[in-house]
């Protein structure tokens, strides 16, 4: 069993930056792929970024070049550095993990609000 806890959300002006962190319990976390997803009000949850156990990364086109996902297996954490934030980035951001596809374990979510 893996438990995930997100932190670092908040309110920021457009053009600003935030860093989300996902802290995990469990010794097998380093073997999992981890992803960030987001859900805006009235919208479906969407993929944001993914990092494999080998630290290969993938990003949604909407965040490519602005967001960076990274992991520190020694600390059981995955971070999402978000720069040049836009109002359309406003959403609840979720961390998820799984052996191959990061969708087996989910965190509770962190609110990110970007004001214009």
Phi, psi and omega in degrees: 000136179238130175250135183241136179229119178271151174209163174103000177289174178162196181251132180215152177281155177306137183093349181276186183228152172217154177234118176265144176236146177235112180260134185239146171262159178103135186281348182267005184303322183296341181270354185262149164282145181231138181229157171246135177232164177216155178221117176271157179305130178076007181238162176280157176295137181230153178289140177244305183201157181216144174227131181279175177297334178267009177073021168286144186236152174222147181225150169292148181302327185291342182242355183301132181089347180246326182251147177225125177259141180211163180222150175232096185294332179295330180255002181055045180227150171232136182242154174231106177273122185243115180245164179049049185294147180240156178305328180287355173277353179299125183182171166271126182258131182243140172261140179218153182218154177190165184301321179232302176265126183283077180214015183269317180242140184230146172275182185272346178101152178225131182280131172239124179236125181246118181268148182270000000 
